[in-house]
Amino acid sequence: MSFSSQRRNENISTSSHSPSSLSLFFRRFWQSTSGKMGLAITIPLMLMALVAPIINPYEPATDRNYAARLHPPSIEHWFGTDGLGRDILDLVWYGLRTSLFISLVSVGLGLSLGLLLGLVAGYFRGWLDTLIGWGTDILLAFPSILLAIAVVTVTGPSIPSVMIAVGVVQVPIFIRLTRSMVLSLREQDFVQTVKVLGATPARIVFHHILPASLGPVVVQATLAIGTATLEAAGLGFLGLGAQPPTPELGTMLSDAFKGGYSLSSPWTILFPGLFITLTVLAFNLLGDGLRDALDPRLI
């Protein structure tokens, strides 16, 4: 068989990434109401987080006014002020930036490790699959928040610790998803063809199986960002996340409850809670839209 024929056969698995397939994907995505709503919320939230230091330079360690403690929302302070006289709009703006940063990095860590282990377990099987499966079952045996608390307790409360903790919680989810995709793909004709042609296992896994399994993984990663936001906020509420004076949405809720003014000054919990809800809702809707666009049964 000629080299050109071998290359044509090896490219069977990547044919789904042709321009026509991409146009079909975008057309299906724009037909999804959930996807459009999720994108409409996600883009402003991401832009707010990115441009915060440029448009609204703010130093939470020094920008406080004790004479303006617990002022309700007004023209001067749109979201009111907290127990230290800090503008809650500024805190929410920078807290959203911190929360999204934690969520994106932690999901990236969980995705990278889970994807690699899932590929190895699903393709090579044998003792590697058994060992990885045992580790996955052990991690899944713990409630996610308790596992995250255990990791932060060992590493110490900080933003990097929260990233690691939330990332560890995501790893077994991506392992199981990736492994199941690989198990179904490794017996497909295009994989058997390139195997017969002499392709190395690394080439088969990363050049053929991985691209063909990215759809469900991307959807899960999008949904995981919302879950990671909740888990990071939960750790922040427990005092295990970002430490003062770094603003973070979960930490803001904790400060309001610990200060005893969450009921008398409800805006101190309303706006941080609202942006946590918006973030989770946005990525869940976006994930639903991606799932609708990538569902092979609709092609």
N, C-alpha and C positions, 0 to 999 in steps of 0.2 A: 504493500500500500504506500502511495506517495506521501511526502511530507504535507503537501497541501490538503490531501484528503484527511490526514490525521488532524490537522488544525480545524478543518470544517466539522469533523465529528466532535472535537473537544469543545467547540463553541456552541454545541446544541443547547447546553444548559443555560447559556447567557442570552439566548434569543429573545427571552421575555423582556429584556431591557432595551428593545429597539424603540425608535422614536414613536412608532404607532402604538406600542404598549404604554409608553409614557403619556401620550395624548389620551389614551383610553383611561389611564389611571386618573389624570386630572379631570377628565369629563365625569367620571364616576364620583370623584371626590366632591365636585361642585354640585352634583345632584343630591348630595347628602346634607340634609338640614343640620344634623348634629355636627358634621365637619365644619360647615360654614360658621355656625354659632361658636364652636370651639376656637376656630381661627380668629374670629372677630374679638374674642376676649383675650386670647393668648398673646396676640401681637401687641396690643397696648400694654399689657402687663410686662412683657419682655422689654419693650421700649422704655417703660418707666424705670425698670431696673438698670438698663444700660446707660441711660442719660442722667441718672440721679446726680452723680458728682459734677456733671457739666452744667446742668440747668439750675441745680439747687445745692450748692456746696454747703455742707452741714457737718458740724462737729458735736455729736451728742454728749461728749464728756464735758464740754464747756457751755454749750448753748442751752441755758436753763434760766428761768426767771421765777424765783420763789414767790414774788408778788402776784404772779399770774397762775398760781396753782389751781388746778381743777376748774378752769373756766370752761363753760359750755361752748359748743360750736358757735362761731360768730364770723363777721366779716374779716376780722383780724386773724382768727384761728379757725379755719374751716372745720376741722375735726375736733376742736377743743384742745385742752392741755391736760397733761397728766399730773401726778402728784409732785413732780419736781418742776413744774412749770414749763415743761418742754412741749413744743407743738406736736400734736399727735400725727398730723399730716406728714411732717418731716420724718417722724419715727416710723410711720407705716411705709413711707416711700423707701427708706433705707432698710427697714425690716424686710420688706418684700424682696429687695435686692439680695439680702443675706439668705433668706429662705429659698429663693430660686437657685442661688449659687450652690447651697447645700444639696438641694434636691437633684440638680443636674449632675453634679460631680458624683454623688453617691450612686445614682442610677448608672452613670458611666462606669463606675468601678464594678458594680454588681453585674452589669451587662458584659463587660470585658471578661471577667473571670468566669461567669456562668456560661457565656457563649463558648469559650475555649474548652472548659470542662465538659460541656454538653456535646461538643463536636468529637472530643476524644472518646467519651463514653459510648456515644452512639455508633461511631464508625469502627473502633477497634474492639469493642465488646470485651469479653473475657474478664480477667481479674481487675483490669482498670475500670470497667463498667461496674463491677461489683463494689469496688472500693469507693468510687465516686457516689454510687447509689446509697451506700451506707451513710456516707457523710451528709448527703442530701436529706435522707430520712431523719437523721439526728437533728439537723437544723430546723426542719419542718415540724419536729415534735414540740418545739418551743413556740409559744405565742410570740409574734413578731416584736411587739413592744417590749416584752420581757427579755428577749434575746438582745435587742438594741440596748436596753438598760444594762444588761450584763457586760456588754462590750465597752460601753462608756464608763462603767464602774472600774473596769480593769485599766483602761487607757487614760481616764481622767476627763472631767467635763471641759470640753472645748469644741470649736467648730470642726477641726480635723477629726476629732473623736466621733462626732455625730456623723460625719461623712462616712467614716469607716463602718460605724455601727449600722447605719441605714443601708449601706452597700452590702454588708454581710447578710442582712435580712433579705435582700433582693436576689442574692446569688442562687439559692436552690430553685427559685421560680424560673430563672432563665436556664438553669441546667436541665430541668425537666422538659421545658418547652423545646429547647434546642435538640435534646436527645431524641424526643419523639419525632421531630422533623427529620433528623438524620436517619433514624431507623426506617422511615418510610421512603426516603430518597436513595439510600445506599443500594437498594435492589432495583432501582429504575434502570431502564435501558441505557440512558445516556451515561450513567455512572459505570455500568458494566462495559460499555463500549470503550470508554477512555481507559478503563482498567486493563482490558485486553490489549489496547494499543501501547501499554507499557508506562502509563502515567504514574508518577510516584504517589503514595498516600497523601503527602502534604499537598500536592497539586490537586488531587481529586477533592480533598476536604475543603481547601481554601479557594480554589478556582471554580469549582463546579457545585459542590453541595452547599457551601456557605451562601453564595448569591441566591440559590434557589430557595433557601429557607429564611431569607431576611424579612419577608413580608410579615409573618406573625410575630417575629422578634421585634420589629419596629413598632408594631401596634402595642405589644406588651410593654416596651420601653416607654412609650408615650403615657400609657395608663399608670405605669410605675412612678412617673414623676408626681402625679397627684397623690399616690400613696406615700411616697417619700416626703412630700410636703407635710402631710398629716403626722407622720412619725417624727419628723424633725421638730414640728411644733409641739408635739407631746413631750419630747425630751426637753425642749426649751421651757415648757410649762413646769416641768419637774426640777428645773434648775440644773440640768445636765447638758444643756446646749451652749449657745453663745453666752459668754459672760459679760456683765456690765463693764463698760458702757455701750458695748456693741448692740445696736438694735436688732431684734428678731421678733417675728410675729408671735411665736409661742411665749417668748420671754416677756413680751408686753402684756399678754394675758395674765401671766404669773405675777407680774408686778402689781397689776390692778387688784387681783385677788388677795395677795399678801398685804397690800396697803389698806385693804378694808374699804375701798371706795368704789368697788365694782357695781354696787347697787345704787349708791347715792350719786355716782357719776358714770352712768352706763355707757357714755361715749368712749370711755377708756377701754372697754372690752368689745364694743360694737364694731368699731372700724377695723381693729386687727382681726377679729373673727370673720368679718365680712370679706376681707382680702384673702384669708385662708380658704374660705368657702369658694370664692371666685377662682382662685388658682386651681383648686382640686376640680371644680366643675369644668373649667376651661380645658384641662388636659384630658379629662374623661370624655368630654364631647369630641375633642380632637382625635382621641384614640378610636372612638366609635366611627368617626368619619373615615379614618384610615382603614379600619377593618372593613367597612362597606366597600371602599375602593379597591382593596387588595384581596377580597374574598374570591378565591378561584371559582367558586360555584356560580359567580355572577358573570364570568367571562364567557 
